Each structure stands twice: as C-alpha cells, then as structure tokens.
C-alpha cells in the first residue's frame, strides 16, 4: 500500500509492505519504492522538492 501526500512543502510517501525478507530482498523493495516516489513527484509536476519516504513492514522475515 502506498499513500502520497503533499505536506509542509515536501512529498510524504508512506509505504506499507505486507511482508519482506529483510536480509535478502529489502534493498530491492526499498529501491523500487524510491522509484515509485520519484515517479509520483514527476506525475504531480513537483520538481526539485524533498521526498520523505516512510516504510512500514508488517511482517519482517529475517532468514539467513
């Protein structure tokens, strides 16, 4: 789930992951969410603005 809000002169992007394998794939999840945040800013025609990304993981799997 992703929620995008314009607040206090920055784009606040809140993302909730249902689950994530933290030790192996969280980096890819995070990179993908960064791409989505930048694309949302582009679609809203916000250029050169700060983006705050909040990430919640409901079920973090830490499997070596």
C-alpha positions as CSV (number, residue, x, y, z in Angstrom):
1,X,0.0,0.0,0.0
2,X,1.3,3.4,-0.9
3,X,0.0,6.8,0.2
4,X,1.3,10.1,-1.2
5,X,0.6,13.4,0.4
6,X,1.9,17.0,-0.1
7,X,2.6,18.4,3.3
8,X,4.9,21.1,4.6
9,X,6.5,21.7,1.2
10,X,7.6,18.1,0.7
11,X,6.2,15.0,-0.7
12,X,5.4,12.5,2.0
13,X,5.3,8.9,0.7
14,X,4.1,6.2,3.2
15,X,4.5,2.6,2.1
16,X,3.4,-0.5,3.9
17,X,4.8,-3.8,2.9
18,X,2.8,-6.9,3.8
19,X,6.0,-8.8,4.3
20,X,9.6,-8.7,3.3
21,X,12.7,-10.9,3.6
22,X,14.7,-8.3,5.3
23,X,18.1,-9.9,5.0
24,X,17.9,-10.8,1.3
25,X,15.4,-8.6,-0.6
26,X,14.6,-5.4,1.5
27,X,17.2,-3.5,-0.6
28,X,15.3,-4.2,-3.8
29,X,11.9,-3.3,-2.2
30,X,13.4,0.0,-1.0
31,X,14.9,0.8,-4.4
32,X,11.6,0.1,-6.1
33,X,9.8,2.3,-3.6
34,X,12.2,5.1,-4.3
35,X,11.5,4.8,-8.0
36,X,7.7,5.0,-7.3
37,X,8.2,8.1,-5.1
38,X,10.2,9.9,-7.8
39,X,7.6,8.9,-10.5
40,X,4.8,10.2,-8.3
41,X,6.6,13.5,-7.9
42,X,7.1,13.7,-11.6
43,X,3.4,12.9,-12.4
44,X,2.4,15.6,-9.9
45,X,4.8,18.0,-11.6
46,X,6.8,18.6,-8.4
47,X,10.4,19.1,-9.4
48,X,13.3,19.7,-7.0
49,X,11.3,19.1,-3.9
50,X,12.2,16.9,-0.9
51,X,10.7,13.5,-0.7
52,X,10.2,11.8,2.7
53,X,9.7,8.1,2.4
54,X,8.2,6.3,5.4
55,X,8.4,2.5,5.3
56,X,6.4,0.1,7.4
57,X,7.0,-3.7,7.2
58,X,4.1,-5.7,8.7
59,X,6.0,-9.0,8.7
60,X,9.8,-8.8,8.5
61,X,11.4,-12.1,7.8
62,X,14.9,-12.3,8.9
63,X,16.2,-15.5,7.4
64,X,20.0,-16.0,6.9
